Amino acid sequence: MDHRLADDNPRGLYFLADLVNAVQGGDGATPQGLQAVVDAHGGPPLRLTEATADQVRQAAAAVAAILDTDDEDSAAEAVNTLLDRYPARPRLVRLPGRRWSLHTAAPHHPDPARWLLSTAALALALWLGERGRCAWGRCAAPGCDRYFIDTGRRAPQRYCSARCGTRVRVAAHRDRGR
């Protein structure tokens, strides 16, 4: 299932994880690649240049630092810092084919990094408050360092996908058989 189009998109966090993954992957970090991620998630038309794309890449690094945090208090402090620096202007928005959801208002000025960081602050604050824990992370599979959003209700998620989890379990099974 394409999680970007799911009705249960947790507070727009899939957008943040996809954006950070695009930046860290390198190939998707071009202005066009970053705009494609924003477009795929129903974001505003940002008309990214190389200079503004660089600002978005730096903003994505700030988001990645929070996604790397698994301590609730540290995460809350980092999110509060973002909220102080980049206050969100929340609006109810209905994207085509979806329910009403809370989004930050599109930027009035050409600073996509500011919009990204206010979006991240709002989304991460809502998710941390709702879950009461850092329901996000980086894949624990060797050779994979993609970020994910943990939407499960049971044990904390460790892998970005079922494929990575299966790969680790199969490798562990083979190691036990030797």
Wavefront OBJ file of the C-alpha trace (Angstrom):
o trace
v 0.000 0.000 0.000
v 1.306 3.446 -0.822
v 1.476 5.024 2.628
v 1.524 8.532 1.199
v -2.059 8.187 0.081
v -3.380 6.379 3.148
v -6.269 7.965 5.022
v -4.554 7.235 8.317
v -1.504 9.394 7.532
v -0.294 10.212 11.032
v -0.199 13.989 11.127
v 1.755 14.341 7.876
v 4.746 12.524 9.288
v 5.098 10.234 6.294
v 5.853 13.395 4.344
v 8.653 14.287 6.758
v 10.130 10.773 6.702
v 9.962 10.657 2.887
v 11.594 14.081 2.616
v 14.412 13.189 5.023
v 14.918 9.877 3.195
v 15.088 11.725 -0.151
v 17.698 14.125 1.221
v 19.855 11.444 2.808
v 19.576 9.259 -0.296
v 21.126 12.027 -2.372
v 19.347 11.237 -5.644
v 16.095 12.865 -4.541
v 17.799 15.914 -3.037
v 17.657 17.963 -6.236
v 15.161 20.837 -6.332
v 12.966 18.715 -8.614
v 13.268 15.641 -6.379
v 12.372 17.595 -3.253
v 9.451 19.266 -5.009
v 8.239 15.826 -6.127
v 8.122 14.683 -2.477
v 6.211 17.822 -1.478
v 3.808 17.390 -4.424
v 3.227 13.696 -3.656
v 2.022 14.673 -0.190
v -0.205 17.546 -1.276
v 2.117 20.328 -0.144
v 2.212 23.846 -1.547
v 3.967 24.626 -4.830
v 7.338 25.837 -3.570
v 9.176 26.493 -6.864
v 12.485 25.392 -5.402
v 15.755 26.796 -6.698
v 19.158 25.347 -5.881
v 19.507 27.896 -3.047
v 16.091 27.176 -1.526
v 16.587 23.428 -2.025
v 19.780 23.763 0.017
v 17.732 25.419 2.784
v 15.243 22.545 2.630
v 18.101 20.028 2.853
v 19.364 21.808 5.993
v 15.842 21.843 7.442
v 15.519 18.120 6.691
v 18.726 17.532 8.647
v 17.122 19.255 11.655
v 14.088 16.986 11.299
v 16.364 13.931 10.977
v 18.033 14.851 14.271
v 14.640 14.637 15.969
v 13.736 11.396 14.175
v 17.006 9.966 15.518
v 15.868 10.745 19.068
v 14.193 7.994 21.057
v 14.037 9.816 24.403
v 10.654 11.536 24.839
v 12.019 14.401 26.948
v 14.814 15.193 24.486
v 12.404 14.943 21.566
v 9.888 17.234 23.280
v 12.617 19.796 23.976
v 13.769 19.706 20.338
v 10.191 19.991 19.051
v 9.476 22.877 21.426
v 12.589 24.633 20.135
v 11.239 24.278 16.585
v 7.821 25.549 17.690
v 9.473 28.599 19.257
v 11.580 29.361 16.176
v 9.026 28.415 13.521
v 5.520 28.828 14.922
v 2.945 26.880 12.965
v -0.157 28.514 11.561
v -2.439 25.468 11.596
v -5.374 25.222 9.212
v -7.924 22.524 8.517
v -7.392 21.315 4.953
v -9.170 18.695 2.882
v -6.943 17.206 0.219
v -8.641 15.445 -2.719
v -10.079 12.108 -1.651
v -9.159 12.542 2.014
v -10.710 13.644 5.294
v -10.201 17.041 6.853
v -6.797 17.214 8.514
v -4.620 19.751 10.257
v -1.839 21.316 8.161
v 0.349 24.359 8.464
v -0.628 27.243 6.249
v 1.281 27.610 3.010
v 4.109 30.120 3.284
v 3.384 33.751 2.406
v 7.032 34.356 1.629
v 9.508 32.347 -0.451
v 11.090 30.480 2.459
v 10.269 26.795 2.043
v 12.585 25.787 4.892
v 10.542 27.904 7.310
v 7.339 26.218 6.106
v 8.969 22.788 6.382
v 10.175 23.399 9.927
v 6.828 24.784 11.102
v 5.131 21.757 9.502
v 7.596 19.426 11.199
v 7.159 21.132 14.567
v 3.374 20.820 14.447
v 3.366 17.240 13.126
v 5.989 15.952 15.566
v 4.364 17.722 18.521
v 0.949 16.226 17.750
v 2.365 12.720 17.195
v 4.543 12.747 20.325
v 1.612 14.063 22.375
v -0.773 11.473 20.942
v 1.581 8.518 21.293
v 3.405 9.604 24.460
v 6.647 8.235 23.010
v 8.933 8.760 20.059
v 6.870 6.807 17.530
v 9.445 7.138 14.785
v 12.970 5.978 14.105
v 15.669 4.815 11.762
v 15.664 1.308 10.317
v 17.696 -1.156 12.394
v 18.460 -3.434 9.422
v 22.140 -3.538 8.489
v 22.796 -1.462 5.400
v 19.506 0.451 5.644
v 19.237 3.772 7.387
v 15.837 4.933 6.127
v 13.552 6.727 8.555
v 10.038 5.513 9.344
v 6.953 6.528 11.281
v 5.764 3.942 13.797
v 1.990 3.544 13.475
v 1.815 0.215 15.302
v 0.036 -0.184 18.607
v 2.154 -2.949 20.097
v 5.928 -3.214 20.356
v 7.920 -0.286 18.952
v 8.760 -0.637 15.268
v 12.397 -1.341 14.415
v 12.412 -1.581 10.628
v 11.316 0.755 7.839
v 9.481 -2.021 6.016
v 8.416 -5.635 6.269
v 11.111 -6.375 3.689
v 13.918 -5.141 5.975
v 12.449 -6.987 8.975
v 12.201 -10.210 6.994
v 15.741 -9.817 5.674
v 17.082 -9.519 9.243
v 15.040 -12.489 10.503
v 16.132 -14.704 7.582
v 19.797 -13.763 8.148
v 19.481 -14.543 11.875
v 17.827 -17.888 11.063
v 20.615 -18.792 8.646
v 23.246 -17.811 11.218
v 21.627 -20.094 13.817
v 21.637 -22.966 11.317
v 25.387 -22.760 10.789
l 1 2 3 4 5 6 7 8 9 10 11 12 13 14 15 16 17 18 19 20 21 22 23 24 25 26 27 28 29 30 31 32 33 34 35 36 37 38 39 40 41 42 43 44 45 46 47 48 49 50 51 52 53 54 55 56 57 58 59 60 61 62 63 64 65 66 67 68 69 70 71 72 73 74 75 76 77 78 79 80 81 82 83 84 85 86 87 88 89 90 91 92 93 94 95 96 97 98 99 100 101 102 103 104 105 106 107 108 109 110 111 112 113 114 115 116 117 118 119 120 121 122 123 124 125 126 127 128 129 130 131 132 133 134 135 136 137 138 139 140 141 142 143 144 145 146 147 148 149 150 151 152 153 154 155 156 157 158 159 160 161 162 163 164 165 166 167 168 169 170 171 172 173 174 175 176 177 178
